[in-house]
Amino acid sequence: MTDAAEYVPPKVWTWNKENGGRFANINRPVAGPTHDKTLPVGKHPMQLYSLATPNGVKVTVMLEELLALGHAGAEYDAWLINIGQGDQFGSDFVAINPNSKIPALMDRSGPEPIRVFESGAILIHLAEKFGAFLPTEPGPRAECLSWLFWQMGSAPYLGGGFGHFYAYAPTKIEYAIDRFAMEVKRQLDVLERRLAETPYLAGDAYTIADMAVWPWYGGLAKGLLYDAGEFLAVHEYKRVNAWADKIAERPAVQRGRRVNRVFGEAADQVPERHDASDLDPKPAAS
């Protein structure tokens, strides 16, 4: 057996559509819409266009937590954006998020609609709008935002890095998997050390920092991402696992993670949410 020839980058990179991989049909090196598509608008103040990936779950959990606190203005319609089918490249969606990524929110509660894209920005927008889950004192607020932005900067290593090369790449590349596995374990250690100091990431209170981190690192801890828990020995991070379990027990989290879900157990799938009753338990099959 001979080693494969070493790859030598060309002087100028060009797009090779035959690169393969699970997402080859939707990946491209240019922005902008690929087709005209009008997005639906429902009756509620918040119009969410999303999918139940970790980034999408952050926002549906936040909305469900706000509703659980009694904030009626957080009522929302959650419309499915199927990224595997390229819905994120429709003209109306790109008008909300020029980066063509879920989630995207239209806040229609005021005289003029407000678009908000990027999951962290949506969490901050909602937290400030409703005065919840984001401390107002300068020190605690800074701590919360620091952990929120830690997640925004760290998740690409877990998702686009480790997750891609471990689970989705058409060929397994030892160097790439080793590189990103090492970084993911370092990030888990960051969380483990922080959770030895405080019950939640920003301190004593549950905040948008936890809502942002839980779908990614909590999901990894509980075996919900990439089926990689054993490979990464995630069970060794005892405090991360305890924190993940504690958040998973919250009713609003259980509801939020089901919204815009079109994969997994059938009972957990709620492709669209337009009323609280959409999240009622499904009747058992007769």
N, C-alpha and C positions, 0 to 999 in steps of 0.2 A: 504494500500500500504506500502510495506516495502522497506527500503533502500537496494540498492545493496551491496553485501559484499565488504568490502574494499580490494583493490588490494594490495597484498604483493609481491614485486619483488622477483623473485627466486635468489638463490645464484649465479647461472650462467645463463645469458640470452641465449636463443636459438631462432632461426628464426622460426616464425610461419607463414607459407604461407597463412593461412586463416584469417589474420588480417583484410582484407577487405579494403574498401576505394577506391576512384576513381583511385589511381595510384598503387594499390596492384600488378597489373600484371607486373609492371616494376621496382618496388622497391626490392632491395636485399642488403644483407650486405657484398658483395664482389665486387671487381673491376674487370676490364679486359673485353675483348670482349666475346660475347656469340655466334657470328657467323662471318663468313667471308663475307665481303662486300667491294667491290671496290667503292671508291667515284669518281664521274665524275669530270673532269677538263675542264673548259671553256677557252675562248680566252683572258680574261682580266687579268690584273696584280694581282687583288685581287680575291681570291676564298673564298667565305663565305659559311659556312655550318650551317644552323640555322633554327629557327622557330620564329614567331612573338609574342613570349612572351615578357614581359617587358625587360628582359635581351637581347633578340635578337633585339628588336626595337632600343635599344641604338646604336648598331653598324650600322644598316641600315640608321638611321637618320644621323649619323656621315658621312657615305659615301656619302649620298645625299647632305649634307651640303658642303662637300669638292668639289663635282662636281659642285654645284651651285657657288662656288668661282672660278671655272675654272681649278681645279686640275685634268687634264685628267688622271693622273696616279692613281687616285682613282676609275677608272672604275672597275666594279666588276660583277662577276657572283654570284648570291645568290641561292644556292641549298637547297631544303627543307630537313630538318631532322625532321621526324615525331616522337616525343618522345613518343607519345601514342602507337606507333607500335614498339618501341624499336630500332629505327634507330641509336640512340646514342651508342649502344653497338656493332655496326659493327666494324670489325677489322681496317679498314682504319680510321674511325672516332676516335676510341680509340688511334690510333697512333698519331693523332693530339692533342687530349685532353684526357689524361689518366684518367681524372675525369668524363668522359662521360656526360658532360653537354654542352648545347648550350649557346652561339655561339662559333664557332671555325673558325679561319682564317688561310689561307695559303697565305702569301705574296710572290708571284712569280715574283716580279719586278726585282730582282737581279740575280746574277749568281747562287745562291743557294736558294731554297725555305726556308722561315722562317715560322715556326708554331707559332701561338699566340693563347692562350686560356685564358679564363676568360674575361668577357666583359670589366672590367676596364682596364685590361692590353691591350686589343685591342684598346680602346679609346686612351690610352697614346701612343701606338705604332704609330697609324695613326696621332695623333696630332704632335708628334715629327718628323715624316717622312715628313709631308707637312707643318710644321710650322704654324699651325692654331688651334685656339680654346683652346690653352693652353698658358698662359702668360709666357714670358721668364724672366722677372724680378723676383728676388728671393722672394720678399714678395707676390706679386700677384700669382706667381706660387704655393707657399706653400698654399695659401688660396684656390686655385682651387683644388689642390690635396687633401687637407684636406676634402673638401666637397665631392669630388669623393669617397674617402675612407669612409667617413661617410655613404654614400649610400651603399657601399659594405658591411659594417658592420650592417647597419640598416635593409636592405631589407629582410633578413631572418626572422625578427620578423613580418614583414608585410606579406610576402609570405608563408614561411614554417610554421610560427607560426599562426598568425591571420587567413590568408587565408585558411590554411589547416583545422583548427578546426572549423572555421565559415562556410566554403563552402563545404569542401570535406570529412571530417572525417565521418565514417559510423554512429557514434553516437555523439550527441552534449554533450560536457562536459563543464559545467558551469565554473568551475575553469579555464580551459584552455582558453576559449573564453574571460573571464573577464581579465585574466592575459595579454593576447596579445592585446586585445582591449585597455587596459590602456596604454600599451607601444606604440602602433600605434598613439594614441592621443597625447602622450607626444612628439613623433617624429614630428607630424604635428605642434605642438606648437613650437618646435625648428625651423622649417621652417618658421612659421608665424613670429617669432621674428626676424629671420635673414632677411626676406624680408621686414621688417619694416625699415631696415638699408640700403639696397641696392636693385637695380632693379633685379639683377641676383645673384645667390648664391655666386659667387666668386668676385662680385663687380659690376662695371658698364657694363661689357662686358659679352655677352653670351659665355659660354665655355662648355667643356666636362662635367663639373660638372652638368650643367643644363640638358644636354643630358642624363646623367646617372640617375638623380633623376626624371625627368619628366615622363618617362614611368611607374614608380611605383607610386609616390605620386601625380603627375599630373593626372595619370589615375584614381587613387582613388578619387581625387577631382571631376573629370568629370564623375564619375559613370561607369568607364570602368573596374573596378576590383571588383569581388566578389559580385556585387550588394549590397554594404555595405555602401554607402554614407549616407543614412538616419540613419542607425544603429549607425554610428560613428559621426553623425551630422557634416559632413565635410563642410557643407555650412557655418558653423561658422568661418571658417578660410578664411577670406576675401582676405588676401594678397596671400595666396597659390592659391586660385581660380583664382585671377587676373593674377598671374604669369603663371598658367597652361593654361589659355586662350591665353595669349600672345604668348607662345611657340607653342601652337596648331595651331595658325594662320600662322606659317612659312611654306611656300610651301615645303621645303625640309623635314620638319617633317611630313607633310601630305603624302608625297611620301614614306618616310621611314617606316612609321607605316603600310603600305600596303604590304610591301615585306615579303614573306614567310608566309603570312597570309592564313589560311585555315579554318577560322571560322568567324562568324559575318556576316555583310551584304555582299552579293555577289559582289557588286561593289567595295568593299574594299579588296577583296581577289586577291592577286598576288602570287600564290604559289612559283613561281621561277621568278627571274629577271636576264636577260642576256643582255638587251639593255634598254636604256632610254625609248624607245617606249613601252616597256612592262607595263609602268606605265601610259600610255595615258588613258584617260577616256574610259570606255567600251561603245560601241554603245548601244543605247536604244533598247530594244526588240521590234520587229515589231508586 
